[in-house]
Amino acid sequence: MGPEDLKQITCALHQPKNENLLIGFETSEDCGALRLENILSQERTLAKNRAQMGQIQDDSTDLTSADEPILLSSVDFITPIVDDPYMYGAIAAANSLSDIFACGGKALSALNLFMWDSAHVEAKYAREILRGGLEKITECGAVLLGGHTTADSEMKYGLSVNGIVQKSKLWRNDSAHISDALVLCKPLGSGILSTALKAGEKFNTDFFLRSLSMLNWNASLQAHKYEIHACTDITGFGLIGHCFEMCGKENFTKSILLHTQNIALFPETLRLANEGFVPGGSYKNRESFERFVETACSVENEMLFYDVQTSGGLLFALPFLQAQNLVSDLHKAGYEASAIIGEVIPRKQSAIILG
């Protein structure tokens, strides 16, 4: 991409002043720079406060090793799933940031990854994509340091994200305990609905777009009040694929029983799935995971649970006695579809049981 193209699409981007930002995207330098001392000082203060309150649960009695700051890094980008450029940018950014929140972390900085065809796509369209992304970065307190663009006939946008988490608060995706409850904070069906939209189907998308552009940041903050044993976000592998990871993959040491009647779906999802609007990635998920799945009840369309998701919800594993309180807090925080959708059980013949 030429310098004039780059100037046109970034000239309208403005992020709030941040005392820790030394070099941002505005000056086109070789790299961004973020001051860490203030950030690390805040993390050390939080760790000290939690230690005094007895909230650090770690085998080590050494505060430094038990609650040392851990750097998190992730990258993701997606092709457009909606026509509106601003909304596409917001959804893509929310999707990219989610991996940091799924680890229990706080996003610090992001780099734009943007592939577009400047000969056929107007600069104002590209600007709106980046504006949507920047607003989500800013919303969770992170800063945009810069990015990279390249020419591509198929548009793609996303972020490379750095975050931080204290060691004792780091969530893994495979550390659920037997007898844990599973809480999911967003509905399923985004792959099916986006496929239908691309095919020209008409339906009310307000709730769908609001959910996909909603950050999982606040859900992560609410969950930190509880004893989270494991967490992941439901994205490309679908609910079943990510539950399979939570079981330990092929050498699974525990199983998950999903209460399918409790799993929220976006409006119109079941109808559209039954009409065949299922993305190819969902069939690939079924091909990969179905041998590990047992269906123990009547399920109208099992593809719902293999459906590839974009900016899906966080899935938490935590003690049953705490699960309903977490659901209540998530509802108050705006995650209205949150529910207890399953439980971790001793290892069965199958890793995932649809019940």
N, C-alpha and C positions, 0 to 999 in steps of 0.2 A: 504494500500500500504506500502511495506517495505521501510526502509530508503535507501537501495541501489537503488531501483527503482526510488525513489524520487530524489536521487542525480543524476542519469543518465539523467533524463528529465529536470533538472534545471541547470545543469552544464554549458550549453552554453548560458544561458540567462544573458544579461548584459544591465542594464539601465543607462542612462546618470546621471551624478552627479547632485544632487538637494540639495540646501542649506537647505531646509526645512525638508528633510528626515533624521530622527534620527535612525530608525530601519527599514530595508527593508527585503525582502524575503531571502537575501543571507545568513543570519546568523542563520536561523531556530529557531528564538526566539518564545516565546509564543504569541506575538502579534506585529504588526507593530506600528511605532510611527512617527507622523508627527508634526512638529512645526507649531503652528497656528498663533503666534503673527505677523510674517511677512505677512502672508496671510490676516489676519484681518486688519492689518495696510494699506495694499494696497486697500482693500475694502473700508475702511473709507475714504481714500484719493479720491477714485473714487466718493464716495457718496458726499463728500464735493465739489468736482469740479462740479458735476452735479447740486447740489443745487445752486451754484453760477451762473451757466448758465441757471437756471430756468427749468431744465429738470426733476426734481422730481415732479411727479403728484400723490399726495396722500392727503387724507382728513386731515392727521395730519400735524401740523406745527412743530412738534418736530422732528428734524433730526434723533435723535437716534431711535425713534420708526418707522419713515417713511422709513428709509434705514438701519435698523439693518441687520446684516448678518444672513441668514437663512441656516440651514444645510439641505441638500438634501440626501436622501438615496434610493437606488434602487437595485434590483437584477434580473438577468435573465440568462438563459442558454438555449442552443438549441442542438439538435442532428445534426449530419453532414448533410449538404445539398449539398456538393460538395466532390469530391474524394481527391483533393489536401489538405493536412493537414495544410499547412501555410495559404492558403486562407480560410479554414474553421475557423481557429483561429482568423483571421482578421475580418471575417464577424460576428462571434459570439461576439467578443469584441465590434465592432461597434454597433451591436444590443443592447448590454447591456448598453453601454455608452449613447445611444440615449435618454433614459428617462431623464437623467440629462439635456441634451440640450433642450429637449421639455419643460422643466420648466424654461428655460431661464438661466440655471446655468452653472457654470464652474466645470468640474470634478477635484477633488483633489487627490483621492486615490482609489485604486481598490484592490480586493482580487480575486484570481483565484478560480473558482469552477470547478473541473475536475473529471469526472467519466469515468473510462476506464478499460479494461480487459488486465492487463499487461501480462497475460499468452499467449495471442493471438495477441496482438498489440505490435510491436517493439517500443523500447524506442525512436528511432530516429523519428518515426512518431509522438509520443507524444510531443517531443521537438519542432517539427515544428509547432504544434498547439499552444503551449505556446509562441513561438517566434512571430507568427502572432498576437496573442493577445497583447503581450508586446509592439509591434511596434505601435499599435493603441492607447494604453494607453499613451505611450510616445508622440505620435503625437499631442495629445490635451493638453499636459503639465501636465498630472497627473502622479502619481507614483504607482508602484506595491509594496504593503506592504507584501504580502504573499499569502496564499490561503489554500485550503483544497482539498484533493483527497480521492476518495473511489473507491473500486472495483465495477464494474457494467458491465453486459454483453452488454449493449447498451451504446455507448459512448455519453457523454454530456459534453459541455464546455460552460462557460460563466463567468460573473463577478458579484460580489457585489461591488457597486460603492458608494462613498460618494462625494458630491459636495457642492457648496456654491452659493448663489445668494442673492443679496440685495433685501429687502422686496418689494421695489417699482418696481423691475424688475422681480418679480416672475410671471410666466405665469401659468394660470389654463386652464383646458381643457373645462370648461363649462361656460366661461364668455364672449362669443362672443356677439356682439351687433347686433341688427336688422339693416340691410343695409350694414353690413360688407361684404367684398369680401373674398373669400377663395383661398389661394395660396398653392399649393402642389409642393414640390421641387424634387421628384423622381417619376419614372414611377411605375405603378402597374404591377403585374403578377409574382412576385417571387415565390409564392406558386405553381402556375401552372408550371412554368419552372423547379423548383427543383423537382417536381413530375415527370415530363417528363425525366429529367436527370437520376433519379433513375430507371426509366423504360428502360433506354438504348437509348433514343432518341438522335440524333446527330444534333446539331445546333451551330452556333457561339455564344460563351458565353462571349466574351470579354467585351462588354458593360454591360451585366448582372452582371458579377463578379465585375467589376470596380464600379458599382453603389452600390452594396450591401456592399462592403468593404469601401466605402467612408463615412467618419464620417459626422454626421449632425452638428458638431461643428461650421464649418464656416457658414452654413446656419443660425444658431442661432445668430452668431456674426453680420451677415448682417442684420438680422431682428431687432436687437436692435437699429438700426437707426430709426425705425418706431414705430408707436403707435400700438403695438400688443395687441389686446384685449383677445385673447385666442390662445392656441397652443396645439397640441398633435402630437405624431408620429404614423404613420400608420403601425401597426404590426398585432398581432394575430386576432383581430376582423375584419380585412379588412376595406376598406374605409367606407363602410356603417356603420359598428359597431362603428367606432371611430367618425364618423359624428353624430351618434345617441347620443354618450356621449356629444358631443359639444352642442346638442340641449337640454340636460337636462335629458336624458334617458326617462323612462316611463311617468314621469310627465313633459314632454317637454313643454317649454314655448315659443319656437320659432321653426321654421322649416328651413331646408336647401334645396335649389334648386341646384342640381348638373348639370352642363353643360357637359354631358357625352362626347360630341364630342371634348371637350378641354382636356380630361384626357389622359395623355401619357401612353402608354403601352410599355413594352419591346418587341423588335422584336420577332415574332413567337408566342406571347402570345395568340392572338385570334385563330390562327390555332390550337394550341395545346389544348386550352380550348374546341374548337368545336370537337376535336378528343377524348375528355374525360379525359384528364390529369388534373383532378381537385382534390386537396387533400380533405380528409375527413373533415378536420377542416373548409373548406369553406362551405360545405353543412351544417355543424352545425351552422355556422354563419347565413346562410340563414334561417334555422329553427328558430333561435332566433330572427331575426330582420325583416323578410319579412312582418310581420303584421303591421309594422310601415312605410312601403315603398310604394310609389305610382309610377308607371311607366307611365309617361306622354308623352313618345315618343317611337319610334321604337329603341329597344336595341337588338343588335344581340345576345349577350350572357350576361345576367345579372350576371352570376357567377363571372365575372371579378371584380365586385364591392364588392362581398362578399369574395374574395380570401384572404386567410391568407397571411400576408406579413412578411418577415424577413428583418430587417434593412431597413424598409421603410422610406419614406421621412417625413419631418415635414410638418404639415398642419397648416397654419397661418390664423387667422381671424383678419382683419384690415380694416380701412376705404378705400373705393373704390378709393378715390383720391390718395392714397399712394400705391395701390397694384401694378400698372404697374412698378413703380420705384423699388419696391422690387424685382419683377420678373427680371428686367434688372440687378440688383445687383447680384442676384442669378446666372443668366447666366454667368456673368463675373467671378464669384467665382467657376465655374465649374459644377454647377447644371443645365445642359443644358436642362433637361426636365421640368423645372419649368414653371408653367402656372397658370393663374386664372381659377379655375375649378368650381366655384360655388359662391353662395351668401346666406347670412342669411336673411330670410324673416319672416314677422309676422306669428304666429302660424296658420297652416292649419290643415286639418283633419289628414294628415300624417306628421310624423316628417321629413322624407326624400323623396324628389321628384326627380326622374330621368328624366331630361329634355333634 
